[in-house]
């Protein structure tokens, strides 16, 4: 009897899954399960985690561990992270250093940074959602693959504006050569073995999900059929390489599907896709005015509730959980500096968190949220990010401090802690 109990005691003491339980986050009956228990969570976006884990340009392992410890103390255990940026350096409004310099040519320091990040997350019982592509310019993504597929130099929004940029990116949905270059990258990353642990990425419990991209879009109604086919093809490829981890899309919801809820339902219903994503940006989507962020908060909350409810109804039909994996709200009066009041943001966070918690307490499918984004201990040096500046939650194309939650944002951190504590009691 004592011998039989020993493995069970060891699993409890070491925090390992009990025999018969998966060590990975899974979906069972349309709900997340982790270590045999329902998994509802508050997470954040930490896109620059792999860069911080590097020992090359931009690397700061001491800061990385400090940030992870701070998040862990708050109960944040789910981090959404960019695998790596693509393309040449020295491009304004793009993240650097880049991981994929040219197709098949990789910056090994960033790979080491990703390895190190996953090791440190595993130590703290955290899990990562790793996104592989990006429809936006700030990390390369679509534009990088189109250029190397032979479609010439691709425009950037800071040069031509977003309408012209999006028109150019609509080419991606039908560009088979660009897709194949991306698939080569996905095979390389997912097939990696961590240099520090000798563990294959496909076996690493610190990974919750491989995500096709950050806000993948068709960028035109005409491209939607090709977009749907690409999402299905990418999901099938990822699943064929890795049977252990979940596959997700990274979609904004209908907003990222040319406002076509049917498209979103079909791409999420794919058997290779484990769960559904939405993003929500009241300021970016013109639901609120920059000079009236507190005054317009009720309107933002009303529209948020409607958007979530529409997507939750689809999740009920297809039997999958929903994660609001990006949402943000600027500081009061649209200011960016450390210490600027965050009454509007705090109110919006509190409202979003309540939607998740209320749904979770009823056993619903709204399972988690990742606020954007974690700025932690960074102290921005310039409003526009420059090489050598500390990384914040705001990528290089956005004002530093726009949506970042810093370690000094006491009122916002208090709202987050309250939500984490509430979610702990959801069973």
Secondary structure by P-SEA (a helix, b strand, c coil): ccccaaaaaaaaaaccccccccccccccccbbbcccccccbbbbbcccccccccccccccaaaaaaaaaaaaaacccbbbbbcccccccccccccccccccccccccaaaaaaaaaaaaaaaaabbbbbccccccccccccaaaaaaaaccccccccccccaaaaaaaaccccccaaaaaaaaaaaaaaaacccccccccccccccccccccccccccccccaaaaaaaaaaaaaaaaaaacccbbbbccccccccccccaaaaaaaaacccccbbbbbbbccccccccccccccaaaaaaaaaaaaaaaaaaaaaaabbbbbcccccccccccccccccccaaaaaaaaaaaaaaaaaaaaccccccccccccccccccccccccccccccccccccccccccccccaaaaaaaaaaaaaaaaacc
